Amino acid sequence: MNESDTLNLNLKFEEINIFNKTKGSFEIIANYPNPFNSKTKIKIFSIAETEIEIKIYNIMGQPVKSIKNKVVPGYNTISWDANDEAGYSVPSGIYFYAISDSKCRKIKKMTLLR
């Protein structure tokens, strides 16, 4: 090609949709901050309005907290204040959070530093 040559381009754009990547009715984006000190926010993307349950477990697999929440289509944020079911602060360590609805269950890890 020379500088004087003309180049014609036909570009085809495809819409990329997060729904195609989501396996189930929601996707966990992340919790932030992570590690966290006294409070963390768990961000999820839901493709439909649904009732979810977040169960938080310690490193030994013992249940620490259960949070039920209704989510709407799009991005949703749910907070956890690092307290157990009785309202006591949990110690520093690694925790797992399992989010489930009637169709799927997904698990991620988070770290609490006091």
N, C-alpha and C positions, 0 to 999 in steps of 0.2 A: 504494500500500500504506500502511496505517496500522500503528501500533505494536501494535494489538490483533489484526491479521490473522495467520493462521498460514501458514507457508510449509513445504511438504513437499518435500524434496529426495531424489532417488534418484541416488546416485552409483555409477558403474561404474568399477572400477579394473582396469587391464590390467597384467599382468606385463611388464616390459620386460626383455628378455634380451639380454645382450651378444653371444650367438651370432648373433642376427639382424643385428648390425652388423658382425660380423667377416667379411671376404671372404678366404677361405682357412682354414687350420687354426690360425692364430695372429694376434694383433694386437700391434704394438709399442706399449707404453704410453709409455715415454720412457727416456732415460738420465739419471741424476742422480748427483751434481750435474752441471750443464751450464751454463756452462763448468766444467771440473774441473781439478785440479792434478796429482795423481799416480795417482788411481784413480777409476773411474766404475762404476756399476752399471747394467746394461741390464735393464729390466723388461718382460716380455712376458706376454700372456695367451694360453694355449693351450686349444683346445677338446678336444684329445685328447693322449694320450701319443705323443710323436714325437721323432725325432732331428733336431736343428737344427744348422746351421752358421752361425756369425757370421764374416763376412769384413770386416776393417777396412782401409780404403783412405785414402791421403793425398789432399791436394787435387789432385794430378796424376793420380790414379786408379791409383797403384801399390799393390799389395797390401802390407800391413804385418804383419797378424796374422790367423790363422785359429783359431777356437775351436769345437770340436764339443762338444755337450752334449745330454743327454737331458732333455726337459721332460715334466712331468705336466700333466693338466688343471688349469686355474686359473692363478694368478699364479706366475711364475718369475722369478728374478733371477740374472743372470750378470755376473760382474765382469771388468773389463779393467784391468790395472795400468799401462797406457801404455808397455808394452814391445813390441818387435817379435819376430819369430820367433826371433831369435838371443839374445833376452833383454836387448837394449840399450834404454835409454830413447829414446823418439821425441821430436822437438822440438815446441815449441809450434806450434799451427796448427789448421786445420779438418780434420776427418776424417769419413769416411762409414762407416757400418756397415750391411752388407747381411745380413739374416737370411733364411735359406731352409731349407725342408724339401722333401719330395718333391712338394708340391702348390703352393707359392707362394714368392715372394721379395719382401721389402720393404726399403726403404732409408731411413735417417734420417741427419741431420747432428749432429756434436758438436764442441765446441771444447776444446782442451787449452791451458791457460795455465800455464807453468812459472814 
